[in-house]
Amino acid sequence: MAKIAVVGGGLSGLSFAWRLKKFKPDWEITIFEKDKRVGGKAWTIQEEGFKWERGVNGVLTNKPATLNLSVELGIEVYKSNDNARKRFVVKNGKLVKLPEKPQEFLMSGLLSPLGKLRVFLELLTPKKANDSDESLKDFAIRRLGIEAFENLIDPMATGIYAGDPEKLSLKSCFPRINELEMQYGGLIRAMLSLQQKARKEGKKGPGAGPGGHLVSFNGGMEELVTSLTNDLKDNIVTGAEVSKIYKKDNLWEIILKDNKKIEATHVVLSSPLPQCAQMISDIIPEIKEIASNIPYPPVAVVALGIKKEQLKDKINGFGFLCPNKEKRNILGTLWDSSVFPNRAPEGYALMRSLVGGMRMPELARLNEDKLTQTVIDEIKDIMDVDISPDFIRTYLWEQAIPQYNVGHADLMKKLDAIMDKNRGLYFRCNWVGGISLNDCINNSMELARQLTIL
Ligand SMILES: Cc1cc2nc3c(=O)[nH]c(=O)nc-3n(C[C@H](O)[C@H](O)[C@H](O)COP(=O)(O)OP(=O)(O)OC[C@H]3O[C@@H](n4cnc5c(N)ncnc54)[C@H](O)[C@@H]3O)c2cc1C
């Protein structure tokens, strides 16, 4: 009988084990999680009437993996309201709304007339000669010009990856955008073709913002964790840190920190890459090269509960991002209770700011008082409000988000070669195949399907 060991109980590991258990209820499946709780970066805290996320805020429904899983689990999603479409960036120290529709782009104060003209010239920009890897910055400047890069693309890299657009790979971070250029010859051409196709099919075409609807759960992302955990009660061991993994004949030997040894026919590594590398580098030294090329910057999350009257109606929207050239001390702020009203008690608003990332890793590690003061000062200045929060919580992710830099696709080929050489060893975590929760769940579900036909 197959004996499956899953190392790491984040949503990648949990969703993999859950799906495999549905397919193969008689297989022995065990999740080893180093912490006392499972869920990894999906972690909602409920305190004093606030529901604040330490990590994942929600998912977009344009990729349906999380939505489909929630339907199967029988838990209802909590849809964001229309404010989720109103997104802002900081420009010259002030908030500027991003266009929701392509037509609004012309009227938007985001770019100068010349900057807008340069964006339209994208239509005449030739397609890249080959499909080589390119940084997000090089791509954006080549196709859209420097202004669009600085005000639009750079904050996008911050919002999703807390990353450095000079290093992030377009192909690995935003594969769809790369495909659109390759397939249609450019982004405007792609948008026009897709809109025409959608019209013919009586559907709505692509807009200017991210596609899909932002959703979470009534009790925050923790609800998804709890629901999966309920079905996996007998399969989870918490406080079980895996320190090493070895091969023993046709089996895998997993060694826990307390020296306990477990044998398995298959091992699925669902932990961050630095930890995976530590576990297997004795037997697979090639993993060290991959690990040294995927940085994990720290990110601190600062949640503030503020009386609504102090905000003077200034939080109607998803939140704002800070382009690098604005030189702010925060990456951006999400106005959680504006899009998910149940995140704050009556009369209060909840917002969360992100600090650190590749740009300013040292700021994420400020002590709690300095970190909080930094965030409050930035909010006061950017939003032009005088706030004194009644609720303050912080959390530091020392290894927050793996960076898919230029060359990432080649690293993933090397990872595939490792899996080919080592039968029964798999990697499923956010450093492989997409960092969004939708990608993580989709990739885990897919592996569970593959294993059932072995
Ligand atoms: C601040 C923040 C906000 C985010 N917001 C969003 C968002 O809104 N939407 C979105 O789609 N994505 C978001 N993400 C990304 C998203 O969190 C992740 O991609 C996803 O949750 C990762 O899940 P995972 O299971 O792959 O990894 P993780 O959640 O990192 O889980 C890995 C697990 O492995 C365990 N582990 C580590 N070492 C060992 C060991 N030696 N032995 C046993 N167990 C071990 C860890 O304790 C952890 O539980 C966010 C990330 C961060 C940091």
The ligand as an SDF file (V2000), in Angstrom:
LIG
                    3D

 53 58  0  0  0  0  0  0  0  0999 V2000
    1.7960   38.6680    3.5860 C   0  0  0  0  0  0  0  0  0  0  0  0
    1.3440   37.7410    2.4800 C   0  0  0  0  0  0  0  0  0  0  0  0
    0.1420   37.9810    1.8410 C   0  0  0  0  0  0  0  0  0  0  0  0
   -0.2860   37.1320    0.8180 C   0  0  0  0  0  0  0  0  0  0  0  0
   -1.4910   37.3990    0.2340 N   0  0  0  0  0  0  0  0  0  0  0  0
   -1.9480   36.5890   -0.7330 C   0  0  0  0  0  0  0  0  0  0  0  0
   -3.2370   36.8020   -1.3050 C   0  0  0  0  0  0  0  0  0  0  0  0
   -3.9750   37.7060   -0.9180 O   0  0  0  0  0  0  0  0  0  0  0  0
   -3.6480   35.9530   -2.3050 N   0  0  0  0  0  0  0  0  0  0  0  0
   -2.8760   34.9130   -2.7260 C   0  0  0  0  0  0  0  0  0  0  0  0
   -3.3090   34.1830   -3.6410 O   0  0  0  0  0  0  0  0  0  0  0  0
   -1.6560   34.6700   -2.1890 N   0  0  0  0  0  0  0  0  0  0  0  0
   -1.1730   35.4740   -1.2090 C   0  0  0  0  0  0  0  0  0  0  0  0
    0.0540   35.2290   -0.6440 N   0  0  0  0  0  0  0  0  0  0  0  0
    0.8300   34.0970   -1.1240 C   0  0  0  0  0  0  0  0  0  0  0  0
    0.2570   32.8410   -0.4540 C   0  0  0  0  0  0  0  0  0  0  0  0
    0.2990   32.9910    0.9210 O   0  0  0  0  0  0  0  0  0  0  0  0
    0.9870   31.6450   -0.6410 C   0  0  0  0  0  0  0  0  0  0  0  0
    1.4380   31.4540   -1.9360 O   0  0  0  0  0  0  0  0  0  0  0  0
    0.2780   30.3530   -0.1840 C   0  0  0  0  0  0  0  0  0  0  0  0
   -0.5170   30.5310    0.9630 O   0  0  0  0  0  0  0  0  0  0  0  0
    1.4160   29.4200    0.0950 C   0  0  0  0  0  0  0  0  0  0  0  0
    0.9780   28.2100    0.6170 O   0  0  0  0  0  0  0  0  0  0  0  0
    2.0020   27.0110    0.7110 P   0  0  0  0  0  0  0  0  0  0  0  0
    1.3050   25.9030    1.3680 O   0  0  0  0  0  0  0  0  0  0  0  0
    2.5850   26.7640   -0.6370 O   0  0  0  0  0  0  0  0  0  0  0  0
    3.2160   27.5350    1.6160 O   0  0  0  0  0  0  0  0  0  0  0  0
    3.2000   27.9910    3.1400 P   0  0  0  0  0  0  0  0  0  0  0  0
    1.9140   28.6250    3.4850 O   0  0  0  0  0  0  0  0  0  0  0  0
    4.4540   28.7500    3.3310 O   0  0  0  0  0  0  0  0  0  0  0  0
    3.2620   26.6130    3.9310 O   0  0  0  0  0  0  0  0  0  0  0  0
    4.4570   25.9010    4.1320 C   0  0  0  0  0  0  0  0  0  0  0  0
    4.3230   25.0980    5.4090 C   0  0  0  0  0  0  0  0  0  0  0  0
    5.5070   24.3030    5.5860 O   0  0  0  0  0  0  0  0  0  0  0  0
    5.7920   24.2650    6.9630 C   0  0  0  0  0  0  0  0  0  0  0  0
    7.2090   23.8670    7.1510 N   0  0  0  0  0  0  0  0  0  0  0  0
    8.3260   24.5970    6.9050 C   0  0  0  0  0  0  0  0  0  0  0  0
    9.4270   23.8900    7.1990 N   0  0  0  0  0  0  0  0  0  0  0  0
    9.0120   22.6840    7.6510 C   0  0  0  0  0  0  0  0  0  0  0  0
    9.7020   21.5170    8.1140 C   0  0  0  0  0  0  0  0  0  0  0  0
   11.0340   21.4630    8.1800 N   0  0  0  0  0  0  0  0  0  0  0  0
    8.9680   20.4510    8.5020 N   0  0  0  0  0  0  0  0  0  0  0  0
    7.6060   20.4900    8.4630 C   0  0  0  0  0  0  0  0  0  0  0  0
    6.9060   21.5810    8.0480 N   0  0  0  0  0  0  0  0  0  0  0  0
    7.6010   22.6580    7.6280 C   0  0  0  0  0  0  0  0  0  0  0  0
    5.4960   25.7040    7.4080 C   0  0  0  0  0  0  0  0  0  0  0  0
    5.3700   25.8120    8.8140 O   0  0  0  0  0  0  0  0  0  0  0  0
    4.1970   25.9700    6.6620 C   0  0  0  0  0  0  0  0  0  0  0  0
    3.0610   25.5990    7.3950 O   0  0  0  0  0  0  0  0  0  0  0  0
    0.5060   36.0430    0.4150 C   0  0  0  0  0  0  0  0  0  0  0  0
    1.7260   35.7830    1.0840 C   0  0  0  0  0  0  0  0  0  0  0  0
    2.1340   36.6230    2.1010 C   0  0  0  0  0  0  0  0  0  0  0  0
    3.4280   36.3260    2.8270 C   0  0  0  0  0  0  0  0  0  0  0  0
  1  2  1  0
  2  3  1  0
  2 52  2  0
  3  4  2  0
  4  5  1  0
  4 50  1  0
  5  6  2  0
  6  7  1  0
  6 13  1  0
  7  8  2  0
  7  9  1  0
  9 10  1  0
 10 11  2  0
 10 12  1  0
 12 13  2  0
 13 14  1  0
 14 15  1  0
 14 50  1  0
 15 16  1  0
 16 17  1  0
 16 18  1  0
 18 19  1  0
 18 20  1  0
 20 21  1  0
 20 22  1  0
 22 23  1  0
 23 24  1  0
 24 25  2  0
 24 26  1  0
 24 27  1  0
 27 28  1  0
 28 29  2  0
 28 30  1  0
 28 31  1  0
 31 32  1  0
 32 33  1  0
 33 34  1  0
 33 48  1  0
 34 35  1  0
 35 36  1  0
 35 46  1  0
 36 37  1  0
 36 45  1  0
 37 38  2  0
 38 39  1  0
 39 40  1  0
 39 45  2  0
 40 41  1  0
 40 42  2  0
 42 43  1  0
 43 44  2  0
 44 45  1  0
 46 47  1  0
 46 48  1  0
 48 49  1  0
 50 51  2  0
 51 52  1  0
 52 53  1  0
M  END
$$$$
